[in-house]
Amino acid sequence: MWIIKNKRNFLLQVYILTLVVVLTILVLQVILSPSYKVITFATLMVLLLGGLIGVVKNYRIDFISHYYVVCMYVTLTFYLSTTGGVSAPGATWFLLCPLISLLVLPSHVARFWLVAVILTLIAFYIFESAIVIDSFNGKRYWYPVSYVLFFLTAYQIISILYKKIKNRNEKLVNLNEELRQKQEHLIASQKETQQQRDALEIAERSSVVRNKKLEGHLNQLLEISRMEELHNGSLSYAIQTLQNELVRTLRLDSVGFWRLDENNEELKLISATSTSDRHVNEPVSMKVAAAQGIFELLEAGTILRVSDTDPEINELKKIGHYDFKSMIGCPYFIEGKLAGFIGCKTDRNEKWSTEDIIFVRAVSDALSLSFKSHQRKKQHSQLQEKQRHIEELNESLEEKVAQRTNELKIKNDQLREFAFINSHEIRGPICRLLGLNLLMDFSDPNEMIQIRKYFSESIHELDEITRSATKLLNDNDLISATSEK
C-alpha cells in the first residue's frame, strides 16, 4: 500500500479536482449531448459533492475513499453502457478506481478494484451487444478532450502524490539527519557511558584497595589504642612503638619525632627510626626562624604533604640538611599548644592518600596522649613525694607537740611551786618584818636588840627563799633551752 501521511488532505484535493473535471464535462454535455448523459454527470457531481462534504466533516477516511471509488466505477460503467462500450472516450477513466485505491486504501483493495476494472472492460468487449445499450454518437473531438482531461487529472493526481512523496522524502531526509545526529550523540553517550563505567570500575577497584588500606590502618590504630605503655606514662617505649608502626604501615624510610623548646625557637629531635643508613645521621635540631612559613602552617594544625614537585620540599631539605622525595609533616599539640611534629619520610615519590594522613594524624594524637600520660605520671610521682614529706613533717610535728606539751607541764608545775613559794614561804618573813617594823617605834633599847636579831633572821630567811625561787626559775629556763635545741 502506498503510504500517504495525510490521506484526508489528499482525498480533499482529489475530490475537488474530480469535481472540476466533471463540471467541465457536464458543461460540454449540456451543450453537445443528450439529456440522460447530462443527468448522469450531474448525478456524479452531486455524489462527489457529498463525498467532499464527508471529507470536510472528517468522516471515516476508509469510507470516504471507498465512496469515491464506487461512485466513479458506477458512473463510468453506466457511461460506457450508454456510449458504445470500450470504444467510448471515457473508458480510460476507469484507471482512477485502482489508482485512488492504491494510494489511499490497503493494497488488497487496490488489487480488487484493478481486477474489477479489467473484468468490466473485458465484459464490455465480449458482451458488447448485450451490455451496451447505445453507441457513441459524438464527434471525434470527444476522444482528445476525454484523453486530455484524463491525463491532466492523472497528472494532477500524480503531481499531488509526487509533492506528498517529495515532502515525505524531505521529512525522511531530515528525520534521517536527526537520527544520524542522535545516533552520533548516542554513540558519544555510549562512549561517555563506557568511559564513566571504566572510571567507575577503576574507582571501585581503588575504593576496594582504599577500604582494605583503611581497614588495615584502623586495625593498627586499634592495636595502638590498646597499648598499655600509651596510658601508663612509659614515654620512651610508646614513642619507639609508634615509630615502628609508622615505618611498617606506611613503608617509610625514616620517622623522626621533634619537640619544640620552651621559647618556641628551636625544634629538637627526641627520637628517630630509620630503615637505611641515609637517614641515620639526621640533624638533632632545626631553627624555627629558618622555616617560619612551615612553622606557621604546623602551628595552625596543617598536615604537610610534601612531594618532590612541591616548593616546600626545598625549604625542608634546607633546614633539615638531608635528602628525601616525599614527606608527611604532622603537628601534635599538648594542652592546645604546638608541641612538635612527626616527620615521615621516604625516598620514593609517594602520593599520600587520605587514609595515610588520617593514620599519621591518629598517631600524632596518640603521641600527645603519651606525653600527657608521662606528665601525669611525673605529677603523680611528685605528689607522692610531697605526700611522704608531709607525712614525715606530720610525724615530726607530733613529736614536737608531745615534747612541748611535756615541757609546758613541767613549767606549769614549776610555776605552781613558784606561786606557792610566793604565796606562803615569802609571805611569812615579810609579815614578820612588817610587824617588827611597827614595834621599833615603841620598844626600849634592850628590846631593840632582840628586834634587830629577829630582823636579821627574817631577812636571812627571805634571802634563802628568794635564792631558792631564783634557782627554780633558772632550772626551768635551762630545760626550755635544751628542748629547743
C-alpha positions in Angstrom: 0.0 0.0 0.0 1.2 3.5 -0.8 1.5 5.4 2.4 0.3 9.0 2.5 0.7 10.6 5.8 -2.4 12.9 5.4 -4.9 10.9 3.4 -7.7 13.3 4.2 -5.9 16.2 2.6 -5.1 14.1 -0.4 -8.7 13.0 -0.8 -9.9 16.6 -0.5 -7.7 17.6 -3.4 -8.8 14.6 -5.5 -12.5 15.3 -4.8 -12.0 19.0 -5.8 -10.0 18.1 -8.9 -12.6 15.4 -10.0 -15.5 17.9 -9.4 -13.8 20.4 -11.6 -13.3 17.8 -14.4 -16.9 16.6 -14.0 -18.2 20.1 -14.1 -16.2 20.7 -17.3 -17.6 17.6 -18.9 -21.1 18.5 -17.6 -21.0 21.8 -19.3 -19.9 20.2 -22.5 -22.6 17.5 -22.2 -25.2 20.2 -21.7 -24.2 21.8 -24.9 -23.5 18.8 -27.1 -25.0 15.6 -25.6 -28.4 14.1 -24.8 -30.1 14.9 -21.6 -29.6 11.5 -19.9 -25.9 11.9 -20.1 -26.3 15.3 -18.6 -28.3 13.7 -15.8 -25.6 11.1 -15.3 -22.8 13.6 -14.9 -25.0 15.8 -12.8 -25.7 12.9 -10.5 -22.0 12.1 -10.3 -21.3 15.7 -9.4 -23.9 15.6 -6.6 -22.4 12.3 -5.3 -18.9 13.8 -5.4 -20.1 16.9 -3.5 -21.5 14.6 -0.9 -18.1 12.9 -0.6 -16.4 16.3 -0.4 -18.7 17.2 2.5 -17.8 13.9 4.1 -14.1 14.8 3.8 -14.6 18.2 5.3 -16.7 16.8 8.1 -14.0 14.3 9.0 -15.9 11.2 8.2 -14.0 7.9 8.3 -11.3 8.0 5.7 -11.8 4.5 4.5 -15.5 5.1 3.9 -14.9 8.3 2.0 -12.2 6.6 -0.1 -14.5 3.6 -0.9 -17.3 6.0 -1.6 -15.3 7.9 -4.2 -14.1 4.7 -6.0 -17.6 3.2 -6.0 -19.1 6.5 -7.4 -16.5 6.6 -10.2 -16.9 2.9 -11.0 -20.8 3.0 -11.2 -20.8 6.3 -13.1 -18.2 5.1 -15.7 -20.0 1.7 -16.1 -23.2 3.4 -16.8 -21.4 5.9 -19.1 -19.8 3.0 -21.1 -23.0 1.1 -21.4 -24.7 4.2 -22.9 -21.7 5.4 -25.0 -20.5 2.5 -27.1 -18.6 0.3 -24.5 -14.9 0.1 -24.5 -14.7 2.4 -27.6 -16.2 5.2 -25.6 -14.0 8.3 -25.0 -14.3 7.9 -21.2 -13.1 4.3 -20.9 -9.7 5.3 -19.7 -11.2 7.0 -16.6 -11.7 3.5 -15.1 -8.0 3.7 -14.2 -8.8 6.2 -11.5 -10.5 3.4 -9.4 -7.4 1.2 -8.8 -5.2 4.3 -8.8 -7.0 6.0 -6.0 -7.4 2.7 -4.1 -3.7 2.1 -4.4 -2.9 5.5 -2.9 -5.4 5.7 0.0 -6.6 2.1 0.6 -5.0 -1.2 1.6 -3.1 -3.0 -1.2 -5.6 -5.9 -1.4 -8.4 -3.4 -2.0 -6.4 -1.8 -4.8 -5.8 -5.2 -6.3 -9.6 -5.9 -6.1 -10.5 -2.8 -8.0 -7.8 -3.4 -10.6 -9.3 -6.9 -11.3 -12.8 -5.5 -11.2 -11.9 -2.8 -13.8 -10.1 -5.3 -16.1 -13.0 -7.7 -15.9 -15.5 -4.9 -16.6 -13.6 -3.8 -19.7 -13.3 -7.4 -20.9 -17.1 -7.9 -20.2 -17.8 -4.8 -22.2 -15.6 -6.0 -25.0 -17.0 -9.6 -25.1 -20.7 -8.9 -24.3 -20.9 -5.5 -26.0 -24.1 -6.4 -27.8 -25.8 -7.3 -24.6 -24.4 -4.7 -22.3 -24.0 -1.6 -24.4 -27.5 -0.1 -25.0 -26.3 2.8 -27.1 -23.4 3.5 -29.4 -21.2 6.6 -29.3 -22.8 9.3 -31.5 -20.4 12.1 -30.7 -17.7 13.7 -32.8 -14.1 12.6 -32.9 -13.0 15.6 -30.8 -14.5 13.9 -27.8 -11.7 11.5 -27.7 -8.9 14.0 -27.4 -11.0 16.1 -25.0 -11.5 13.0 -22.8 -7.9 11.9 -23.0 -6.6 15.4 -22.3 -8.9 15.7 -19.3 -7.9 12.2 -18.1 -4.2 12.8 -18.5 -4.5 16.2 -16.9 -6.4 14.7 -14.0 -4.0 11.8 -13.7 -1.0 14.1 -14.0 -2.5 16.3 -11.3 -3.2 13.4 -9.0 0.3 12.1 -9.6 1.7 15.6 -9.1 -0.1 15.8 -5.8 1.2 12.4 -4.9 4.7 13.5 -6.0 4.6 16.5 -3.8 3.4 14.4 -1.0 6.2 11.9 -1.6 8.7 14.7 -2.0 7.7 16.3 1.2 7.7 12.9 2.9 11.2 12.3 1.5 12.4 15.6 2.7 11.0 14.9 6.1 12.6 11.4 5.9 15.9 13.1 5.0 15.5 15.5 7.9 14.4 12.6 10.1 17.4 10.6 8.9 19.7 13.5 9.6 18.2 13.8 13.1 18.5 10.1 13.5 22.1 10.3 12.4 22.8 13.1 14.8 21.0 11.2 17.6 23.0 8.2 16.6 26.2 10.1 16.8 25.0 11.6 20.1 24.1 8.1 21.2 27.5 6.8 20.2 29.1 9.7 22.0 26.9 9.0 25.0 27.8 5.3 24.8 31.5 6.2 24.7 31.0 8.6 27.6 29.0 5.9 29.4 31.7 3.4 28.7 34.3 5.9 30.0 32.2 6.5 33.1 31.8 2.8 33.5 35.5 2.3 33.2 36.1 5.2 35.6 33.6 3.6 38.0 35.3 0.3 37.7 38.7 2.0 38.4 37.1 3.9 41.3 35.6 0.7 42.6 38.9 -1.1 42.5 40.5 1.9 44.0 37.8 2.0 46.7 38.4 -1.6 47.4 42.1 -1.0 47.8 41.5 2.1 49.9 39.0 0.2 52.1 41.5 -2.6 52.7 44.1 0.0 53.4 41.8 1.9 55.7 40.8 -1.3 57.4 44.5 -2.2 58.0 45.1 1.3 59.4 42.1 1.0 61.7 43.3 -2.3 63.0 46.7 -0.8 63.6 45.2 2.2 65.4 43.1 -0.2 67.5 46.2 -2.1 68.5 47.9 1.2 69.3 45.0 2.3 71.4 45.3 -0.9 73.5 49.0 -0.2 74.2 49.4 -0.2 78.0 52.5 1.9 77.7 50.5 4.6 76.0 48.4 5.1 79.1 50.8 4.3 82.0 53.3 7.0 81.1 56.1 4.9 79.5 57.1 7.6 77.1 60.2 6.3 75.5 58.7 2.8 74.9 55.5 4.4 73.5 57.5 6.7 71.1 59.6 3.7 69.9 56.4 1.6 69.3 54.7 4.4 67.4 57.7 5.0 65.2 57.9 1.3 64.3 54.2 1.2 63.5 54.6 4.2 61.2 57.5 2.7 59.4 55.8 -0.7 59.0 52.4 0.6 58.0 53.4 3.4 55.6 56.6 1.6 54.3 58.7 4.7 55.3 62.5 5.1 55.2 62.6 7.1 58.4 60.5 8.7 61.1 61.5 11.5 63.4 59.7 12.9 66.4 60.5 16.5 67.0 59.8 18.6 70.1 59.5 22.4 70.3 61.5 24.0 73.1 60.0 26.3 75.7 61.0 29.5 73.9 59.5 28.3 70.5 62.8 29.0 68.9 64.1 25.5 68.1 62.8 22.1 67.2 64.8 19.2 68.8 64.8 15.7 67.6 63.7 13.5 70.6 63.6 10.1 68.7 64.3 8.8 65.2 63.9 5.4 63.4 65.4 4.6 60.0 65.4 1.6 57.7 68.5 2.8 55.8 71.9 4.3 56.5 71.0 7.5 54.7 68.8 8.9 57.4 70.8 7.7 60.5 72.7 11.0 60.9 69.7 13.3 60.8 70.0 16.8 62.4 69.3 16.9 66.1 67.7 20.4 65.9 66.2 22.8 63.5 65.8 26.6 63.9 62.2 27.8 63.7 63.3 31.1 62.1 64.8 29.2 59.2 61.4 27.9 58.2 58.9 30.4 59.6 56.3 29.7 56.9 56.3 25.9 57.6 56.2 26.5 61.3 53.1 28.7 60.9 51.4 26.0 59.0 52.2 23.5 61.7 51.1 25.8 64.4 47.7 26.2 62.5 47.3 22.4 62.6 48.1 21.8 58.9 49.4 18.5 57.8 52.2 18.9 55.3 52.0 16.5 52.3 55.3 17.2 50.5 56.4 15.5 47.3 59.4 16.0 45.1 57.5 18.6 43.0 56.3 20.8 45.8 58.2 24.1 46.6 58.1 23.4 50.3 60.4 20.5 50.0 63.4 22.6 49.3 62.8 24.6 52.5 62.5 21.4 54.4 65.7 20.0 52.9 67.5 23.2 53.6 66.6 23.3 57.3 67.0 19.5 57.6 70.3 19.0 55.9 69.2 15.7 54.4 67.5 14.5 51.2 64.2 12.8 50.6 61.5 12.8 47.9 58.2 12.6 49.8 57.3 13.5 53.4 54.3 13.9 55.8 54.8 16.5 58.5 52.1 16.2 61.1 52.0 18.5 64.2 51.0 17.3 67.6 49.6 19.5 70.4 49.7 19.4 74.2 47.1 21.4 76.1 46.1 23.2 72.9 49.7 24.4 72.0 52.0 23.2 69.4 54.5 20.8 71.0 56.3 19.5 67.9 55.7 17.4 64.8 56.2 14.0 63.3 58.3 13.7 60.1 57.5 10.7 58.0 60.0 10.5 55.0 60.5 8.2 52.1 62.9 8.1 49.2 60.2 7.3 46.6 57.7 9.7 45.0 54.7 8.8 47.1 51.2 10.0 46.5 49.9 10.2 50.1 46.3 9.1 50.4 43.7 10.4 52.8 43.9 7.2 54.7 47.7 7.7 55.2 47.0 11.3 56.5 44.3 10.0 58.9 46.7 7.3 60.2 49.5 9.8 60.8 47.1 12.2 62.5 45.9 9.4 64.8 49.5 8.5 65.6 50.2 12.2 66.5 47.2 12.2 68.8 48.5 9.0 70.4 51.9 10.8 70.8 50.1 13.7 72.5 48.4 11.2 74.8 51.7 9.6 75.6 53.2 13.0 76.6 50.1 13.7 78.8 50.3 10.3 80.4 54.0 10.8 81.1 53.3 14.2 82.6 50.5 12.7 84.7 52.9 10.0 85.8 55.6 12.6 86.8 53.0 14.7 88.6 51.8 11.6 90.4 55.3 10.8 91.5 55.8 14.4 92.7 52.6 14.3 94.6 53.6 11.0 96.2 56.9 12.5 97.2 55.2 15.6 98.6 52.8 13.3 100.5 55.7 11.4 102.0 57.3 14.7 103.0 54.1 15.9 104.6 53.7 12.6 106.5 57.2 13.0 107.8 56.6 16.5 108.8 53.4 15.5 110.5 55.2 12.8 112.4 58.0 15.3 113.5 55.3 17.8 114.4 53.5 15.3 116.6 56.8 14.6 118.4 57.4 18.3 118.9 53.9 18.8 120.1 54.3 16.0 122.7 57.7 17.4 123.8 56.3 20.9 124.1 53.3 19.6 126.0 55.7 17.8 128.4 57.7 21.0 128.8 54.6 23.0 129.4 53.6 20.6 132.0 57.0 20.9 133.8 56.8 24.7 133.5 53.3 24.7 134.9 54.5 22.5 137.9 57.4 24.9 138.5 55.2 27.9 138.2 52.7 26.4 140.7 55.7 25.7 143.0 57.0 29.2 142.5 53.5 30.6 143.2 53.3 28.5 146.4 56.7 29.9 147.5 55.4 33.5 146.7 52.1 33.0 148.5 53.3 31.0 151.6 57.0 30.9 152.2 57.9 34.5 151.2 54.7 35.8 152.9 55.8 34.6 156.4 59.1 36.6 156.6 57.6 39.6 155.0 54.8 39.7 157.6 57.3 39.3 160.5 59.4 42.1 159.0 56.3 44.4 158.9 55.4 43.5 162.5 58.9 44.1 163.7 59.0 47.4 161.9 55.9 48.5 163.9 57.5 47.5 167.2 60.6 49.6 166.6 58.9 52.8 167.4 57.6 51.7 170.8 60.4 49.5 172.2 63.2 50.2 174.6 66.8 49.8 173.7 67.0 46.2 175.1 64.1 45.1 173.1 65.5 46.8 170.0 68.5 44.4 170.2 66.1 41.5 170.2 64.1 43.0 167.4 67.2 43.5 165.3 68.0 39.9 165.8 64.6 38.9 164.6 65.0 41.3 161.6 68.3 39.7 160.7 66.8 36.2 160.9 63.7 37.2 158.8 65.9 38.8 156.2 68.2 35.8 156.1 65.2 33.5 155.7 63.8 35.8 152.9 67.1 35.7 151.1 67.1 31.9 151.2 63.6 31.7 149.9 64.4 34.2 147.1 67.5 32.2 146.1 65.5 29.0 146.0 62.9 30.7 143.7 65.6 32.1 141.5 67.2 28.7 141.2 63.8 27.2 140.3 63.3 29.7 137.5 66.9 29.3 136.2 66.4 25.5 136.1 63.1 26.0 134.1 64.9 28.2 131.5 67.7 25.6 131.1 65.2 22.9 130.4 63.4 25.1 127.8 66.7 25.9 126.0 67.7 22.3 126.0 64.3 21.2 124.5 64.5 23.9 121.8 68.0 22.7 120.8 
